[in-house]
Amino acid sequence: MEKVISDSVFLASEILLLSCFYLQSGTALDTITPSKSIKDPEFIISQSGVFRLGFFSFANSSNRYVGILYHQIPVQTVVWVANRNKPLKDSSGILNISDDGNLVVFNGKAEILWSSNVTNLVPNATTAQLLDSGNLVLSNGEDGESSLWESFEDPSNAFLETMKIRTDVKKGRKVELKSWKSIDDPSDGSFSFGFEPFNIPELVIRNNNKLYFRSGPWNGNTFIGVIMKTVYIDGFHVVADNQQQTYYFTYEYSDNYRLKFYELDSQGKLFERTWDGRKESCVYGQCGAFGICDRTKQPICSCLKGFKPRNIEEWSRGNWSSGCFRTTPLQCQRDKNNGSEAGQGDDDGFLKLQTMKVPAFPDRSSINNGECKDQCMKNCSCVAYAYDAGIGCMFWSGDLIDMQKFSTQRVNLYIRLPSSELDKGKSTKVIVITAVIVGIVTTTIIMLFLWCWMAKRRGRKQKHKQIRLQLNNGNAMTKFSSENVGENSIGVKLQQLRLFNFEELAIATSNFDHAKKLGQGGFGPVYRGILSDEKEIAVKRLSKASGQGLEEFMNEVEVISKIQHRNLVKLFGCCVEAEEKMLVYEYMPNKSLDTFVFDPIKKTILDWRKRFNIIEGISRGLLYLHRDSRLKIIHRDLKASNVLLDQELNPKIADFGMVRIFGGDENQANTKRYAIQGRFSEKSDVFSFGVLLLEIVSGRKNTSLFNNQDYFSLLGYKLWNEGNIWSLVDNVVLEPKSNLKNEKEKRRCIHIGLLCVQEYANDRPTMSTVVSMLNSEISNFNTPKQPVFTETPLITDDVQNRASVNDVTLTEFDGR
């Protein structure tokens, strides 16, 4: 029943570093205080370095636990687990003293996974100290002696020295071990180990509260129902106070070199686990049948080649006494079973093990060394042989017991194995050869790929050369030189922006090939391009036929070059040569929002969480324009086609050609054209945002109801006052009412949208208020008043082709 764990490798450097950390903070190495917690993967160490308290995982699990482990043993040895039934799913855990004075384990969401759960504590007056006994004690910080809670009173599956397995009959209190579910799952198993007074005290193990094992009565020296070695009895004692009806069982060893504890495993067995602080030795039978002991390795026991542990669970715990079994039968045994007369197993062979302590109980023969192998091969029951000049040949049949590996010269031992096991050495050569062949083939494929890539690159360069010839022959462009930039009034605004030349952008877009075209807007076409450094771009080229001209172009350059926000599209640079004017933006692979939210197929990609994130992102971008940028900006053209989506569907506001910039003390800006009643304020953007928000929630354009006999648009849909808001929500994101969070968010978004589209600008919220409402920082909303244009359509002709009622331009191109 004894288990030997491993040699000690004292982690001095680790302790030194941690000591320095705690000394700097003025906190003891072994103590947690209200001002000093430990975060994953930090830990504290007991005063003499025997135990540590911190975060850990098991080999076959990603769950994280807080527990007490032996610090000096290189093999992870856990003796107590706090959050055994509520593991952490990541490394966000914190162990600290909570505000009420309890020791608690939090996850990253500030949820309590475990607590010492002591009542009536004095806040900010408790500390937790890890003792060298392995006991974690919560006490009053002032005296440090008044124990309020301790891990020895709430054990896991380990019984440590000085711990008391006890029963208090009057208080109905028991301290007992609780088994784990498995070696990698410390949650409560079905077995418990405790102390029962009965008429005469006994130790018992219960399986789901049913009596499973009892030790027999204690006679003052031992429990008479179990066989116990002297070393097992040494240090154990039972204390029984019949008058107070308190009983406990404990132990304490005097041998400081050996660390021992007892563990209740998942099968209901109580094991002794031992570590020797001196040098680990190989004792008889320690590694079981067909096991080899090697003091230079950890663990010290291993199976012979061709053999596996008979009990993997016990081996993983350091108990090797069950030994190993042969994975492939010997050929001679198969011959016998098949009725072969020879039964000599010609396909068997021998594995040479050098410098070995040979197994116990050999059969001796005086034949010559050269005949040992043949003699063993003829006898199917012979499983090993060896030769020593002073003894002669030695043969073994049956189990091989007490083998040990030495570093100096000893006898060579030959183990009988089937040829399939011996051929595995040859198979290693085959694997190496195969790996070399695969490497050669892979290298060839890579070289072929590189050759194709270089050929393609050469072809691209040739095409670029042809484009340059076409441009030069046509004498199409007069370059806008850097000198002109400095002198020209336009150039003053371009000094902080990268200037692309026409030729560079023509090459990037394959001479503005129609196949590269992303879309067409009122400004002009937008093309996808690839620069010489492989960066993808979107090139917006001002159309000569466009109603927009130099003013809008420079307006967008001036605005977007001075602002930067994660929810605004990024401008890389521009090109101004002769009559050519182009803007170069970051390329957005998912194009614009309208290609998703209004498409019956693509809209299914936008679940509610993605839609809400898009709404939040747009609101933050607008808030930045109105309040947080160096310029106070009105966008004036916010709609679904002007919101672009990146690879992760994050929104970025684009198209700043219609922007107006406030002066420092202005609240609204005059505009020469496209304005309703000639004036725009930031509330114009709020109105546009409200329309866009309702479109995202409903999955429909604002004008999608224009043929409805009652309503001409989403704004005319009197759903709020009629309590019919759910008829507006897109069927794609309708969910069971049990999802309260999403239901509340949808209701909140519709309410906010209707507040934004109220007829009078003064009634509409600011974008800062909108962001606060979306984030639930404001909970009490006003009741929406009548929206703009609720009874009549804004436009009476060709309205079906509009993207939204707040269209200011006829922009209809795809996202960049």
C-alpha positions in Angstrom: 0.0 0.0 0.0 3.1 2.2 0.2 3.7 4.8 -2.5 7.0 6.5 -3.2 6.6 9.8 -5.1 10.0 11.2 -6.2 13.3 12.9 -5.4 13.3 16.5 -4.2 14.6 19.3 -6.4 14.3 22.4 -4.2 13.3 25.4 -6.3 15.7 27.9 -4.7 15.7 30.4 -7.5 11.9 30.5 -7.6 11.7 31.0 -3.9 14.3 33.7 -4.0 12.5 35.7 -6.7 9.2 35.4 -4.9 10.8 36.4 -1.6 12.2 39.5 -3.2 8.7 40.3 -4.5 7.0 40.0 -1.1 9.8 41.8 0.8 9.3 44.8 -1.5 5.6 44.8 -0.8 6.2 44.4 3.0 4.2 41.2 3.2 5.3 37.9 4.6 6.1 35.2 2.1 3.5 32.8 3.4 0.6 35.3 4.1 -2.3 36.8 2.2 -3.7 40.1 3.5 -6.5 42.4 2.5 -4.0 44.5 0.6 -2.1 41.6 -0.9 -3.9 39.0 -3.1 -2.4 36.4 -5.4 -3.3 36.3 -9.1 -2.9 33.3 -11.5 -0.1 32.1 -11.8 1.3 33.6 -8.5 1.6 31.6 -5.3 2.8 31.9 -1.7 5.2 29.4 0.1 5.2 28.2 3.7 8.1 29.5 5.9 10.3 26.5 5.4 9.4 26.0 1.7 7.5 22.7 2.3 4.2 23.7 0.8 2.9 26.3 -1.7 -0.6 27.8 -2.2 -1.5 28.9 -5.7 -3.0 28.2 -9.0 -2.5 24.9 -11.0 -3.9 22.6 -13.6 -3.9 18.9 -14.0 -2.1 17.2 -16.9 -5.2 16.2 -18.8 -7.4 19.2 -18.1 -7.3 23.0 -18.9 -9.3 23.8 -15.8 -7.6 26.0 -13.2 -7.7 25.4 -9.5 -6.5 27.1 -6.3 -4.8 24.6 -3.9 -2.0 23.5 -1.7 0.8 21.5 -3.2 4.1 20.1 -2.0 6.7 22.7 -3.1 9.8 20.5 -2.8 8.5 17.6 -4.9 9.1 17.9 -8.7 6.0 15.7 -9.5 2.9 17.9 -8.9 1.4 16.6 -5.6 -1.8 18.3 -4.6 -3.1 17.9 -1.0 -5.9 20.4 -0.8 -8.2 22.2 -3.4 -10.3 25.2 -2.7 -12.6 25.5 -5.7 -12.7 21.7 -6.3 -16.3 21.8 -7.5 -16.1 25.1 -9.4 -13.0 25.2 -11.6 -11.8 28.3 -13.3 -12.1 28.1 -17.1 -9.1 30.5 -17.7 -6.2 32.1 -16.0 -8.2 35.1 -14.6 -8.4 33.8 -11.1 -7.7 35.8 -7.9 -7.4 34.6 -4.3 -7.8 37.3 -1.8 -9.3 38.5 1.4 -12.8 39.9 0.6 -14.4 43.0 2.0 -16.2 40.9 4.7 -12.9 39.3 5.8 -13.4 35.9 4.2 -10.8 34.2 2.0 -12.3 33.9 -1.5 -11.6 32.8 -5.0 -12.8 35.1 -7.8 -12.9 34.6 -11.6 -12.4 37.3 -14.1 -16.0 38.3 -13.9 -15.7 38.9 -10.2 -17.9 35.8 -9.5 -17.1 34.0 -6.2 -16.2 30.4 -6.9 -15.2 29.5 -3.4 -15.2 31.1 0.1 -14.1 30.2 3.6 -17.7 31.3 4.4 -17.1 32.5 8.0 -19.8 34.8 9.4 -19.4 37.8 11.7 -15.9 38.7 10.6 -14.3 42.1 11.2 -13.7 43.6 7.7 -10.0 44.4 6.8 -8.8 42.6 10.0 -8.1 39.1 8.8 -5.0 37.4 7.2 -4.5 33.9 5.8 -1.2 32.1 6.5 0.2 28.9 4.9 1.9 26.8 7.6 4.7 24.3 7.1 2.2 21.6 8.2 0.2 22.3 5.0 -2.6 24.0 7.0 -4.0 27.3 5.6 -5.2 29.3 8.6 -7.5 32.4 8.5 -7.0 34.4 11.6 -7.4 37.9 13.1 -4.6 40.0 11.8 -4.0 41.6 15.2 -3.1 38.6 17.3 -2.6 36.0 14.5 -3.4 33.2 16.9 -7.2 33.2 16.9 -8.1 30.7 14.1 -11.3 31.6 12.4 -11.1 28.9 9.7 -8.4 26.5 8.5 -8.1 24.1 5.6 -7.4 21.2 8.0 -11.1 21.6 9.1 -12.2 21.5 5.5 -9.9 18.8 3.9 -10.0 17.4 0.4 -8.8 13.8 -0.1 -5.4 14.1 1.7 -4.7 13.3 5.4 -1.6 15.2 6.5 0.4 15.1 9.7 -1.2 16.8 12.7 -4.6 17.0 10.8 -7.4 15.6 12.9 -10.1 13.3 11.4 -12.7 14.0 14.1 -16.3 13.8 15.1 -18.0 16.2 17.6 -21.3 14.4 18.4 -22.8 17.3 20.4 -22.2 19.9 17.7 -23.0 17.5 14.9 -19.6 18.4 13.3 -17.4 16.0 11.3 -14.0 16.5 9.7 -13.6 13.8 7.0 -11.8 13.2 3.7 -13.7 13.3 0.5 -12.5 11.4 -2.5 -12.0 13.0 -6.0 -14.0 11.9 -9.0 -10.7 11.0 -10.8 -7.0 11.8 -10.8 -7.7 14.8 -13.0 -11.0 15.9 -11.5 -10.9 16.9 -7.8 -14.7 17.5 -7.6 -16.5 15.5 -4.9 -16.4 11.8 -5.5 -18.5 9.1 -3.9 -16.2 8.0 -1.0 -15.6 9.6 2.4 -13.1 8.7 5.2 -14.1 9.6 8.7 -14.0 8.6 12.4 -16.9 7.0 14.1 -17.1 6.6 17.9 -19.6 3.7 17.9 -19.1 1.9 21.2 -15.4 1.7 20.5 -13.8 4.2 18.1 -13.3 3.0 14.5 -12.2 4.4 11.2 -14.8 4.0 8.4 -15.0 4.6 4.6 -18.4 5.3 3.2 -19.6 5.0 -0.4 -22.4 7.6 -0.9 -23.0 7.5 2.9 -23.3 3.7 2.9 -20.8 1.9 5.1 -18.1 0.5 2.7 -15.2 -0.3 5.0 -14.4 -0.2 8.8 -11.0 -0.6 10.5 -12.2 -2.5 13.5 -11.9 -1.1 17.1 -8.9 0.8 18.3 -7.1 -1.1 21.1 -4.9 1.7 22.2 -2.1 0.8 19.8 -3.7 -0.2 16.5 -7.0 -0.9 14.8 -7.5 -4.6 15.2 -9.4 -5.1 11.9 -6.5 -4.2 9.6 -2.9 -5.4 9.2 -0.6 -2.4 9.9 3.2 -2.4 9.6 5.2 -1.0 12.6 6.1 2.1 10.6 2.4 2.6 9.9 1.5 2.5 13.6 4.3 4.8 14.7 3.0 8.3 15.5 -0.7 7.4 15.3 -3.0 8.0 18.2 -6.7 8.3 19.0 -8.2 10.8 21.5 -11.7 10.0 22.8 -13.5 12.3 25.3 -16.7 10.4 26.1 -17.9 13.1 28.4 -17.7 15.9 25.8 -18.4 13.4 23.0 -15.4 14.5 20.9 -13.2 12.0 19.1 -10.3 12.4 16.7 -7.6 10.4 15.0 -4.3 12.0 14.0 -0.6 11.1 13.4 2.9 12.7 13.5 6.2 11.3 12.5 9.6 12.0 14.0 11.5 11.3 10.8 12.0 14.7 9.2 13.6 13.2 6.1 10.4 11.5 5.0 7.3 13.3 3.9 4.2 11.2 4.2 0.5 11.7 3.8 -2.5 9.5 3.2 -4.8 9.8 0.3 -8.3 8.5 -0.2 -8.4 7.7 -4.0 -11.5 7.7 -6.3 -11.9 3.9 -5.8 -12.3 4.2 -2.0 -8.8 3.0 -1.1 -6.6 4.8 1.5 -3.0 4.9 0.3 0.2 6.0 2.0 2.2 8.3 -0.2 5.9 8.8 0.7 8.8 11.0 -0.4 12.3 10.5 1.0 14.3 13.7 1.3 17.5 11.7 1.2 18.4 9.6 -1.8 15.6 7.4 -3.3 16.6 3.7 -3.3 15.3 0.8 -5.3 13.8 -1.8 -3.0 12.7 -5.3 -3.7 9.6 -5.6 -5.9 9.1 -1.9 -5.9 8.5 -1.8 -9.7 6.6 -5.0 -9.9 6.8 -7.7 -12.5 8.7 -6.7 -15.7 9.5 -3.3 -14.3 12.9 -1.7 -14.1 14.1 0.5 -11.3 16.6 3.3 -12.3 17.5 5.8 -9.5 18.8 8.3 -12.0 15.4 8.8 -13.6 12.1 10.3 -12.6 10.0 8.4 -12.0 12.4 5.7 -11.0 10.2 2.8 -12.3 9.5 2.0 -15.9 8.3 -1.0 -18.0 10.5 -3.1 -20.2 10.3 -2.5 -23.9 7.2 -4.3 -25.2 5.4 -4.1 -21.8 2.9 -1.6 -20.4 1.7 -0.7 -16.8 -0.9 -3.1 -15.6 -2.7 -0.4 -13.6 -2.1 3.0 -15.3 -3.9 5.0 -12.6 -1.7 3.5 -9.9 1.4 4.1 -12.0 0.5 7.7 -12.6 0.3 8.2 -8.8 3.7 6.6 -8.2 2.6 3.1 -7.0 4.3 0.7 -9.4 3.9 -2.5 -7.4 1.3 -3.9 -9.9 4.0 -4.2 -12.5 3.7 -4.5 -16.3 2.2 -6.9 -18.8 3.4 -8.0 -22.3 1.6 -6.1 -25.1 2.3 -8.6 -27.8 2.4 -12.4 -27.1 5.6 -14.3 -27.9 5.5 -16.2 -31.2 6.3 -19.5 -29.5 3.2 -19.1 -27.4 1.1 -18.4 -30.5 2.7 -21.5 -32.1 1.7 -23.6 -29.1 -1.9 -22.2 -29.1 -2.2 -23.0 -32.8 -1.0 -26.6 -32.3 2.4 -26.3 -33.8 4.8 -29.0 -32.8 7.9 -26.9 -32.9 6.7 -24.1 -30.7 10.1 -22.6 -30.7 9.1 -19.2 -31.8 11.7 -18.7 -34.5 10.3 -15.2 -35.0 11.1 -14.3 -31.4 14.3 -12.5 -30.5 16.2 -10.9 -27.6 16.5 -7.3 -26.5 19.9 -6.5 -24.9 19.8 -4.5 -21.6 23.3 -3.4 -20.5 24.7 -3.0 -16.9 21.7 -4.6 -15.2 21.0 -6.1 -11.8 19.5 -9.4 -13.0 16.0 -10.5 -11.8 15.5 -12.7 -8.7 15.5 -16.5 -8.7 17.4 -17.5 -11.9 17.9 -21.1 -13.1 21.6 -21.8 -13.5 23.5 -23.8 -16.2 27.2 -24.4 -16.7 27.0 -24.3 -20.5 29.2 -21.9 -22.4 28.2 -18.3 -23.0 27.7 -18.8 -26.7 25.0 -21.5 -26.1 22.9 -19.4 -23.6 20.8 -17.8 -26.4 20.1 -21.1 -28.2 19.2 -22.9 -25.0 16.7 -20.2 -24.0 15.2 -20.0 -27.5 14.5 -23.7 -27.5 12.4 -23.4 -24.3 9.2 -21.3 -24.8 8.9 -20.7 -21.1 12.3 -19.0 -21.0 11.7 -15.2 -21.1 15.2 -13.9 -20.3 18.8 -15.0 -20.0 22.2 -13.6 -18.9 25.8 -14.8 -18.5 28.3 -14.2 -15.8 31.8 -15.8 -16.0 31.7 -16.8 -12.4 28.2 -18.3 -12.6 27.6 -19.3 -16.2 24.3 -19.0 -18.0 21.2 -17.8 -16.0 17.7 -18.4 -17.3 14.3 -17.0 -16.1 10.8 -18.1 -16.7 7.6 -16.5 -15.4 7.6 -12.9 -14.0 10.8 -11.0 -13.9 11.1 -9.3 -10.4 13.6 -6.8 -9.0 15.5 -5.6 -12.1 17.6 -2.5 -11.7 19.6 -0.4 -14.1 23.2 0.6 -13.1 25.5 3.2 -14.5 28.7 1.1 -14.1 29.5 -2.3 -15.5 27.2 -5.1 -14.5 25.7 -8.1 -16.3 24.0 -7.8 -19.7 20.4 -9.0 -19.5 18.6 -10.3 -22.6 14.8 -10.1 -22.7 12.7 -12.3 -25.0 10.4 -10.3 -27.3 8.4 -11.0 -30.5 10.2 -9.9 -33.6 7.5 -7.3 -34.2 8.7 -5.4 -31.1 12.4 -5.8 -32.1 11.6 -4.5 -35.6 10.4 -1.3 -34.2 14.0 -0.2 -34.2 14.1 -0.8 -37.9 10.8 1.0 -38.3 12.5 4.1 -36.8 15.0 4.0 -39.7 12.0 3.8 -42.1 10.4 6.8 -40.4 13.7 8.8 -40.8 14.0 7.8 -44.5 10.3 8.7 -45.0 10.8 12.0 -43.3 13.7 12.8 -45.6 11.7 11.9 -48.7 8.8 14.0 -47.5 11.2 16.9 -46.8 12.6 16.7 -50.3 9.1 16.6 -51.9 8.0 19.5 -49.7 11.1 21.5 -50.7 10.4 20.8 -54.3 6.8 22.0 -54.0 7.9 25.2 -52.2 10.5 25.9 -54.9 7.8 25.3 -57.6 5.5 27.7 -55.8 8.2 30.3 -55.5 9.0 29.9 -59.2 5.3 30.4 -60.1 5.1 33.4 -57.8 8.2 35.0 -59.3 6.8 34.4 -62.8 3.5 36.0 -61.8 5.5 38.9 -60.4 7.4 39.3 -63.6 4.2 39.2 -65.5 2.8 41.9 -63.2 5.9 44.1 -63.7 5.6 43.7 -67.5 1.9 44.7 -67.3 2.9 47.7 -65.2 5.5 48.6 -67.8 2.9 48.5 -70.5 0.7 50.8 -68.4 3.5 53.3 -68.0 4.1 53.3 -71.7 0.4 53.9 -72.3 0.5 56.8 -69.9 3.6 58.3 -71.3 2.6 57.9 -74.9 -0.8 59.4 -74.2 0.9 62.2 -72.3 -2.3 62.1 -70.2 -1.0 63.6 -67.0 0.9 66.7 -65.9 2.3 65.8 -62.6 1.4 67.8 -59.5 4.9 68.3 -58.2 6.0 68.7 -54.6 7.0 72.3 -55.5 3.5 73.1 -56.6 2.1 71.5 -53.5 4.0 74.0 -51.4 2.7 77.0 -53.4 -0.8 75.9 -54.3 -3.6 76.7 -51.9 -4.6 73.1 -52.2 -1.1 71.9 -51.3 -1.2 73.6 -48.0 -3.9 71.1 -46.9 -1.9 68.2 -48.3 1.4 68.7 -46.6 0.6 66.2 -43.8 -0.7 63.6 -46.2 1.0 61.0 -48.3 0.9 62.0 -52.0 0.5 59.1 -54.5 1.3 59.7 -58.2 -1.1 58.8 -60.9 1.1 56.1 -62.3 1.4 54.3 -59.0 -2.3 54.1 -58.5 -2.9 53.1 -62.1 -0.5 50.2 -61.7 -2.1 49.2 -58.4 -5.6 49.1 -60.0 -4.5 47.5 -63.3 -5.1 50.8 -65.0 -8.5 51.2 -63.3 -9.7 47.9 -64.7 -13.4 47.4 -64.5 -12.9 44.0 -62.8 -11.3 45.9 -59.9 -14.2 48.2 -59.4 -15.9 48.0 -56.0 -18.7 50.4 -56.6 -20.0 53.7 -57.9 -21.1 56.7 -55.9 -21.9 60.3 -56.5 -18.2 61.2 -56.0 -17.1 58.6 -58.6 -16.0 55.0 -58.9 -14.1 53.1 -56.2 -11.4 50.5 -57.2 -9.6 47.9 -55.3 -5.8 48.0 -55.6 -2.6 46.5 -54.4 0.5 48.7 -53.9 4.0 47.5 -54.5 4.4 46.6 -50.9 1.4 44.2 -51.2 -0.8 46.5 -49.1 -4.5 46.4 -50.2 -6.1 49.8 -50.8 -9.4 51.3 -52.0 -9.0 54.1 -54.6 -11.8 56.6 -54.8 -11.5 58.5 -58.1 -13.3 61.7 -58.7 -15.6 61.4 -61.8 -15.5 64.3 -64.2 -19.2 63.9 -64.6 -19.8 64.1 -60.8 -21.7 67.0 -59.4 -19.1 67.1 -56.6 -15.9 68.8 -57.3 -12.7 70.2 -55.8 -14.5 71.6 -52.8 -15.9 68.2 -51.7 -12.6 66.5 -52.5 -10.5 68.9 -50.4 -13.2 68.9 -47.7 -12.8 65.1 -47.3 -9.0 65.3 -47.4 -8.9 68.0 -44.8 -11.3 66.3 -42.4 -10.3 62.7 -42.6 -6.5 63.4 -42.5 -7.0 65.1 -39.1 -9.2 62.5 -37.4 -8.4 59.0 -36.3 -10.8 56.6 -34.6 -11.3 52.8 -34.7 -14.8 53.4 -36.1 -13.8 55.8 -38.9 -12.3 54.7 -42.1 -8.6 55.4 -42.4 -7.2 57.6 -45.2 -3.7 56.6 -46.5 -3.2 59.5 -48.9 -4.4 61.1 -52.1 -3.4 61.9 -55.7 -3.8 65.3 -57.4 -2.4 65.5 -60.9 -3.9 67.8 -63.5 -7.6 67.0 -63.6 -7.2 63.8 -61.7 -8.2 63.7 -58.0 -8.2 60.5 -56.0 -8.4 59.4 -52.4 -6.6 56.3 -51.1 -8.3 54.4 -48.2 -7.7 51.3 -46.3 -9.5 48.3 -48.0 -12.5 46.9 -46.2 -13.1 43.3 -47.3 -16.7 43.1 -46.2 -17.7 46.2 -48.2 -20.6 48.3 -46.8 -23.3 47.6 -44.2 -26.2 47.8 -46.7 -24.8 44.7 -48.6 -25.4 42.7 -45.4 -28.3 44.1 -43.5 -30.7 44.5 -46.6 -29.7 41.3 -48.3 -32.0 38.3 -47.5 -29.1 35.8 -47.5 -26.2 37.8 -46.0 -28.3 39.3 -43.2 -28.4 35.8 -41.6 -24.7 36.4 -40.8 -25.6 39.4 -38.7 -27.0 37.9 -35.5 -28.1 40.3 -32.8 -24.8 40.4 -31.0 -23.1 41.5 -34.3 -25.8 44.0 -35.0 -25.6 45.5 -31.5 -21.8 45.8 -31.8 -22.2 47.6 -35.2 -24.8 50.0 -33.6 -22.4 50.7 -30.7 -19.4 51.2 -33.1 -21.3 53.7 -35.3 -22.5 55.6 -32.2 -18.9 55.8 -30.9 -17.6 57.1 -34.3 -20.3 59.8 -34.4 -19.6 60.8 -30.8 -15.9 61.2 -31.7 -16.8 63.5 -34.7 -19.2 65.6 -32.6 -17.3 65.9 -29.3 -13.9 64.2 -29.1 -12.0 65.1 -32.4 -9.8 68.1 -32.8 -12.5 69.4 -35.2 -16.2 69.5 -34.4 -17.6 67.7 -37.4 -21.1 67.1 -38.9 -21.0 64.1 -41.2 -24.3 65.0 -43.0 -24.4 61.8 -45.1 -24.7 58.9 -42.6 -26.4 55.8 -44.1 -25.9 52.1 -44.4 -23.9 52.4 -47.7 -21.5 54.8 -46.0 -20.7 52.4 -43.1 -18.0 49.9 -44.1 -17.2 46.6 -42.4 -13.8 45.2 -41.7 -12.7 41.5 -41.6 -14.4 41.1 -38.2 -17.5 43.1 -39.2 -16.5 46.1 -37.1 -18.1 49.2 -38.5 -16.2 52.2 -39.9 -17.9 55.4 -41.0 -16.8 56.6 -44.5 -17.6 59.3 -47.1 -16.7 62.6 -45.6 -17.3 64.7 -48.8 -20.4 66.3 -47.4 -18.9 67.1 -44.0 -19.3 70.5 -42.5 -16.9 71.7 -39.7 -18.1 73.8 -36.8 -16.2 76.8 -35.6 -15.2 76.8 -31.9 -18.4 78.5 -30.7 -20.9 77.3 -33.4 -23.7 74.9 -32.8 -24.8 74.6 -36.4 -23.3 75.2 -39.8 -24.6 76.9 -42.9 -24.4 75.0 -46.1 -24.6 76.1 -49.8 -26.5 73.1 -51.0 -28.2 69.8 -50.1 -29.5 71.2 -46.9 -33.1 71.2 -45.6 -34.0 74.8 -44.8 -30.3 75.7 -45.4 -28.9 74.6 -42.0 -27.3 71.6 -40.5 -26.5 70.8 -36.8 -25.2 67.7 -35.1 -28.8 66.8 -34.5 -29.0 66.1 -38.3 -26.5 63.3 -37.7 -28.5 62.1 -34.7 -31.6 61.9 -37.0 -29.6 59.9 -39.6 -28.3 57.6 -36.9 -31.8 57.0 -35.6 -32.9 56.0 -39.1 -29.9 53.7 -39.6 -30.4 52.1 -36.1 -34.0 51.2 -37.0 -32.8 49.8 -40.3 -30.3 47.6 -38.6 -32.8 46.3 -36.1 -35.5 45.7 -38.7 -33.3 44.5 -41.6 -35.3 46.8 -43.9 -34.7 50.1 -45.6 -36.5 53.0 -44.3 -38.4 53.3 -47.5 -39.3 49.6 -47.7 -42.9 50.3 -46.5 -43.6 53.0 -49.1 -46.3 50.9 -50.8 -48.1 50.2 -47.5 -51.5 51.9 -47.5 -50.9 53.1 -43.9 -47.2 53.9 -43.7 -44.7 55.3 -46.1 -41.6 54.5 -44.1 -40.2 53.0 -40.9 -40.6 56.4 -39.4 -44.3 56.3 -40.2 -44.7 52.9 -38.5 -46.6 53.9 -35.3 -45.3 50.9 -33.5 -44.2 52.5 -30.3 -47.4 54.1 -29.1 -49.3 51.0 -30.2 -47.0 48.7 -28.2 -46.1 46.7 -31.3 -42.4 47.1 -31.4 -41.6 43.4 -32.0 -43.2 43.6 -35.4 -40.3 45.8 -36.4 -37.6 43.4 -35.4 -35.9 41.4 -38.2 -37.1 37.8 -38.1 -33.4 36.7 -38.3 -32.7 38.1 -34.8 -36.0 37.2 -33.2 -35.2 34.9 -30.2 -37.1 33.2 -27.4 -38.3 35.6 -24.8 -36.1 33.6 -22.3 -33.1 35.6 -23.6 -33.8 38.6 -21.5 -30.6 40.4 -22.2 -31.0 40.5 -26.0 -34.7 41.3 -25.6 -34.0 44.3 -23.5 -31.3 45.5 -25.9 -33.6 45.3 -28.9 -36.3 47.2 -27.0 -33.8 49.8 -25.9 -32.4 50.3 -29.4 -35.9 50.8 -30.9 -36.7 53.3 -28.2 -33.4 55.2 -28.8 -34.0 55.1 -32.6 -37.4 56.7 -32.2 -36.0 59.4 -29.9 -33.4 60.2 -32.5 -35.9 60.8 -35.3 -38.2 63.1 -33.5 -39.4 66.0 -35.6 -37.9 68.8 -33.6 -34.1 68.8 -33.3 -34.2 70.0 -29.7 -36.1 66.9 -28.7 -33.5 64.6 -30.1 -30.7 63.4 -27.7 -27.0 64.2 -28.3 -24.7 61.4 -29.4 -23.1 61.4 -26.0 -26.5 60.7 -24.5 -27.2 58.0 -27.1 -23.9 56.2 -26.2 -24.8 56.3 -22.5 -28.3 54.9 -23.3 -26.9 52.1 -25.4 -24.5 51.2 -22.6 -27.3 51.2 -20.0 -25.7 54.1 -18.2 -29.0 55.9 -18.6 -32.1 53.8 -17.8 -34.9 56.3 -17.8 -35.9 57.2 -21.3 -38.3 59.9 -22.5 -41.4 58.9 -24.5 -40.7 59.5 -28.2 -42.7 62.2 -29.9 -43.9 62.2 -33.5 -41.1 61.4 -36.0 -40.4 63.6 -39.1 -42.4 62.7 -42.2 -44.8 60.3 -40.5 -47.8 60.8 -42.8 -46.3 61.6 -46.2 -43.3 60.3 -48.1 -40.2 62.5 -48.3 -39.9 61.8 -52.0 -42.8 60.9 -54.3 -40.8 59.5 -57.3 -38.3 56.7 -57.7 -38.3 56.3 -53.9 -37.8 52.5 -54.1 -34.2 52.9 -55.2 -33.2 55.0 -52.1 -31.1 53.5 -49.4 -32.7 55.6 -46.6 -34.9 58.7 -46.4 -32.0 60.9 -45.2 -30.3 60.5 -48.6 -28.5 63.7 -49.3 -26.6 62.5 -52.4 -27.4 59.7 -54.8 -24.4 57.6 -53.5 -25.0 53.9 -54.3 -21.6 52.2 -54.5 -20.3 49.1 -52.6 -18.1 49.3 -49.5 -14.4 49.6 -49.8 
